[in-house]
Amino acid sequence: MTILAVTGHMDLTDASVPLVRAALGQLVDELADGELVGVSCIAAGSDSLFAEAVLDAGGRLVAVIPSRDYRETKVKEPHAARFDRLLAEAAEVVVMDHDTAGREAYEAANNELLRRADRLVAVWDGMPPGTKGGGTADVVEDARALGLPIEVVWPAGAERRNG
């Protein structure tokens, strides 16, 4: 069984989405060894693209939701239908023990991802952590500290809206 967790940027440009989707699909196919489990917070951007790649490969999706209010307060309208569909297709849904979304809830969700994973897939531009914490680079650093293997996905031409 292969258990992959994902971390990645939410702010992919529209032109980057098909590039990242294709790269994730290829990587998931390469890493799948028998039964495949993907662990994702199914946020907009990379997390959802990964979740779709896992499901497309016939894998099981584990959705880790940072807080009880996450859907209502953090899932924006453009992502809501995809979020709801992925949540419904998840074989398991884990809601962290936080009432409200915020740094502590995100860190708890990221820790749960890493706790469950054999390997981390990071859709990451390689930039260092920001000041807010809980972002992609922080999760990569945490995975490195745990000795978890990391697969970085950042295909040629991929860009973020904020950088």
C-alpha positions in Angstrom: 0.0 0.0 0.0 1.2 3.5 -0.9 0.0 6.4 1.3 0.7 9.8 -0.2 -0.1 13.1 1.5 -0.1 16.4 -0.3 0.8 20.0 0.5 0.8 22.7 -2.2 0.1 26.2 -3.3 -3.5 27.3 -3.5 -2.8 30.3 -5.8 -1.8 28.5 -9.1 -2.4 30.6 -12.2 -5.1 29.3 -14.5 -2.4 28.4 -17.1 -0.5 26.4 -14.4 -3.5 24.2 -13.4 -3.3 21.8 -16.4 0.5 21.6 -16.0 0.2 20.6 -12.4 -2.7 18.3 -13.0 -0.7 16.4 -15.6 2.4 16.2 -13.4 0.4 15.0 -10.4 -1.4 12.4 -12.5 2.0 11.0 -13.8 3.6 11.0 -10.3 0.6 9.3 -8.6 0.6 6.6 -11.3 4.4 6.1 -10.8 4.2 6.0 -7.0 1.1 3.8 -6.8 2.2 0.3 -5.7 -0.9 -1.8 -5.3 -3.4 0.0 -3.1 -3.2 3.7 -3.2 -4.3 6.1 -0.5 -4.1 9.9 -0.9 -4.4 12.2 2.1 -5.5 15.8 1.4 -7.1 18.8 3.0 -8.8 19.3 -0.4 -8.3 23.0 -0.4 -8.4 24.9 -3.7 -5.5 24.5 -6.0 -2.9 21.8 -5.5 -4.7 19.8 -2.8 -7.8 19.3 -4.9 -5.8 18.5 -8.1 -3.9 15.9 -6.1 -7.2 14.4 -4.7 -8.6 14.2 -8.2 -5.4 12.4 -9.4 -5.7 9.9 -6.6 -9.3 9.2 -7.4 -8.6 9.0 -11.1 -5.9 6.4 -10.4 -8.5 4.3 -8.5 -7.1 5.2 -5.1 -8.9 6.0 -1.8 -9.1 9.6 -0.7 -8.7 10.6 3.0 -9.9 14.2 3.5 -8.5 16.0 6.5 -10.5 19.1 7.3 -8.8 21.7 9.6 -11.9 22.8 11.6 -15.6 22.3 12.0 -16.3 25.7 10.4 -13.9 25.2 7.5 -16.5 24.6 4.8 -18.6 27.6 5.8 -15.9 30.1 6.4 -12.9 29.2 4.2 -14.2 27.4 1.1 -14.9 30.2 -1.5 -17.7 29.9 -4.0 -15.5 29.1 -7.0 -14.2 26.0 -5.2 -17.3 25.0 -3.3 -18.7 22.4 -5.8 -15.3 20.7 -6.2 -14.8 20.7 -2.4 -18.2 19.2 -1.8 -17.7 16.6 -4.6 -14.3 15.5 -3.2 -15.6 15.4 0.3 -18.5 13.1 -0.8 -16.0 10.9 -2.7 -13.6 10.6 0.2 -13.4 7.1 1.7 -12.6 8.7 5.1 -13.2 12.3 6.4 -11.2 13.5 9.4 -12.2 16.8 11.0 -9.7 18.2 13.3 -10.8 19.1 16.8 -10.9 22.9 16.2 -14.1 25.0 16.0 -12.6 27.7 13.8 -10.1 27.7 11.0 -6.8 29.4 11.7 -3.2 28.8 12.2 -3.6 26.1 14.9 -6.2 24.3 12.9 -4.1 24.3 9.8 -1.0 23.1 11.7 -3.0 20.3 13.3 -4.3 19.3 9.8 -0.8 19.4 8.4 0.5 17.2 11.3 -2.3 14.7 10.6 -1.3 14.6 6.9 2.3 13.8 7.8 1.4 11.3 10.5 -0.6 9.3 8.0 1.8 9.5 5.1 4.6 7.3 3.7 5.6 10.1 1.4 4.8 13.8 0.9 3.9 15.2 -2.5 4.7 18.9 -2.4 3.4 21.1 -5.2 5.9 23.8 -4.3 7.8 26.5 -6.1 10.8 26.1 -3.7 10.4 29.4 -2.0 11.1 29.5 1.8 8.4 29.7 4.4 6.5 32.9 4.8 5.7 34.7 8.1 2.2 33.4 8.6 3.2 29.7 9.1 1.4 26.6 8.1 2.1 27.0 4.4 3.6 24.6 1.9 7.3 25.4 2.7 6.5 24.8 6.4 5.0 21.4 5.7 8.0 20.5 3.6 10.3 21.5 6.5 8.3 19.4 8.9 8.4 16.4 6.6 12.1 16.7 6.3 12.5 16.9 10.1 10.5 13.6 10.3 12.6 12.0 7.6 9.6 11.6 5.3 10.4 11.2 1.6 9.3 14.2 -0.4 8.4 14.4 -4.1 8.4 18.0 -5.3 6.1 18.8 -8.2 6.7 22.1 -10.0 6.5 21.6 -13.7 8.2 24.0 -16.1 5.9 27.0 -16.7 4.1 26.7 -13.4 3.5 30.0 -11.7 1.6 31.4 -8.7 -0.8 34.3 -8.9 1.0 36.0 -5.9 4.5 35.5 -7.1 
